[in-house]
């Protein structure tokens, strides 16, 4: 990925229940507003045809790339190349409690997380605690646009693009495994 391009990456599979329309509406607004900049969305994984059609219908196909499934090590490298990572919590019952493995991978990549889902959910709480990005409800398009616009301006001005604080270390596989083992030992 080129340094002269603002790259937003999504890694994984996305089902129709993810309802990513808010992100792509904002992405189009950013591309239109910053026509003199290169802004790119990179999808790595299995994208539903409905997502590709939506992007094509919006006239955004030139600003998107669609890669297939890749191995874990390569996925981590792709996350680390990005300026921002897209995390979408499916729009389903119980969404507030959904914590995906992708969230923890994204925290480890130390890139800004653009979250779409419950702003008061468990994933949002971790993102806030770690100062790793922001979670937006699907009806907060203008708020998401203002936030992403700010990030593009930061990138354009040369500001460093890493996210996260010392709390990120609490969510590594090692730290989570240790906490789980203590819980299991205490339950005996």
C-alpha positions in Angstrom: 0.0 0.0 0.0 1.3 3.4 -1.0 2.2 6.1 1.5 0.5 8.6 -0.8 -2.9 6.8 -0.2 -5.1 6.9 2.9 -5.9 3.2 3.3 -8.8 1.7 5.2 -8.7 -2.0 5.5 -11.3 -4.7 6.5 -10.1 -8.2 7.1 -12.5 -11.1 7.3 -15.9 -12.3 6.1 -18.8 -10.0 6.0 -22.4 -11.2 5.9 -25.5 -9.1 4.9 -26.4 -8.7 8.6 -23.3 -6.4 9.0 -25.2 -3.6 7.2 -22.2 -1.5 6.3 -24.1 1.1 4.3 -23.2 3.9 6.7 -19.5 3.3 6.2 -19.7 3.3 2.4 -21.9 6.5 2.4 -19.2 8.2 4.5 -16.4 6.8 2.4 -18.0 8.2 -0.7 -18.4 11.6 0.9 -14.7 11.5 1.9 -13.6 10.6 -1.6 -15.7 13.3 -3.1 -14.6 16.0 -0.6 -10.9 15.1 -0.9 -10.9 14.5 -4.6 -7.2 15.6 -4.7 -6.2 12.8 -2.4 -6.1 9.0 -2.8 -8.4 7.3 -0.4 -8.8 3.6 -0.7 -10.8 0.8 0.9 -9.2 -2.6 0.9 -11.4 -5.7 1.6 -9.4 -8.8 2.4 -11.6 -11.9 2.8 -15.0 -13.0 1.7 -17.2 -10.1 0.5 -20.8 -10.8 -0.3 -21.9 -9.9 -3.8 -24.4 -7.4 -2.4 -21.5 -5.4 -0.9 -19.6 -5.3 -4.2 -22.8 -4.3 -6.0 -23.5 -1.5 -3.6 -20.0 -0.2 -4.1 -20.3 -0.4 -7.9 -23.7 1.3 -7.8 -22.1 4.2 -5.8 -19.4 4.5 -8.4 -16.7 3.7 -5.9 -15.2 0.6 -7.6 -12.0 2.5 -8.5 -11.4 3.3 -4.8 -11.8 -0.3 -3.6 -9.8 -3.4 -3.8 -11.2 -6.9 -3.2 -8.7 -9.5 -2.1 -9.6 -13.1 -1.2 -8.9 -15.1 1.9 -5.2 -15.0 3.0 -3.3 -16.6 5.8 -3.1 -15.1 9.3 0.5 -13.8 9.1 -0.3 -12.1 5.8 -3.5 -10.6 7.2 -1.6 -9.2 10.2 0.9 -7.5 7.7 -2.1 -6.0 5.8 -3.6 -4.7 9.0 -0.3 -3.0 9.9 0.0 -1.4 6.5 -3.4 0.3 6.9 -4.0 3.7 8.3 -7.4 2.7 9.7 -9.2 -0.6 10.2 -12.9 -1.1 9.7 -14.7 -3.2 12.4 -18.4 -3.9 11.9 -20.5 -5.6 14.6 -23.5 -7.4 12.9 -26.9 -5.7 13.3 -28.4 -8.6 15.2 -30.1 -9.3 18.6 -27.5 -9.2 21.3 -25.1 -7.1 19.3 -24.1 -5.1 22.3 -22.4 -8.2 23.7 -20.5 -9.2 20.6 -16.7 -9.3 20.8 -15.1 -10.5 17.7 -11.6 -12.0 17.4 -11.1 -9.3 14.8 -11.3 -6.6 17.5 -8.3 -8.1 19.3 -6.3 -8.5 16.1 -7.0 -4.8 15.2 -5.9 -3.7 18.7 -2.7 -5.6 18.2 -2.1 -3.9 14.8 -2.2 -0.5 16.6 -4.2 1.2 13.9 -7.2 3.4 14.3 -10.4 1.4 14.5 -13.5 2.7 12.7 -16.3 0.8 14.5 -19.8 0.4 13.2 -22.2 -1.0 15.8 -23.6 -0.4 19.3 -21.9 2.7 20.7 -22.6 1.4 24.2 -21.7 -2.2 23.5 -18.8 -4.3 24.8 -16.6 -3.8 21.7 -17.1 0.0 22.0 -16.1 0.0 25.6 -12.8 -1.8 24.8 -12.1 0.5 21.9 -12.6 3.5 24.3 -10.6 2.0 27.1 -7.7 1.4 24.7 -8.1 4.8 23.0 -8.0 2.8 19.7 -10.7 4.5 17.7 -14.4 5.1 17.9 -17.7 3.1 17.5 -20.6 4.7 15.6 -24.2 3.7 15.5 -25.7 3.1 12.1 -27.7 6.3 12.3 -24.7 8.5 13.1 -23.5 9.1 9.5 -22.7 12.8 10.0 -20.8 12.1 13.2 -18.8 9.4 11.5 -18.1 11.6 8.5 -16.8 14.4 10.8 -14.6 12.0 12.7 -13.2 10.3 9.6 -12.6 13.7 7.9 -10.5 14.7 10.9 -8.5 11.5 10.5 -7.8 12.2 6.8 -6.7 15.7 7.7 -4.4 14.4 10.4 -2.9 11.9 7.9 -2.5 14.6 5.2 -0.7 16.8 7.7 1.8 14.0 8.4 0.6 13.1 12.0 1.5 9.6 13.2 -1.2 7.1 12.6 -1.0 4.6 15.4 -3.7 4.0 18.0 -4.0 2.5 21.4 -2.6 3.1 24.9 -1.1 0.8 27.6 -4.5 -0.9 28.1 -4.1 -2.7 24.7 -1.7 -5.1 26.4 -4.6 -6.4 28.6 -6.2 -7.8 25.4 -3.3 -9.8 24.0 -3.9 -13.5 23.7 -1.4 -14.1 26.5 -3.1 -11.6 28.9 -6.6 -12.9 28.1 -5.5 -16.6 28.5 -3.9 -15.7 31.9 -7.1 -14.0 33.1 -9.1 -17.0 31.9 -6.8 -19.4 33.7 -7.2 -17.4 37.0 -11.0 -17.4 36.7 -10.9 -21.2 36.1 -8.6 -21.7 39.1 -10.8 -19.5 41.3 -13.9 -21.5 40.3 -12.5 -24.8 41.7 
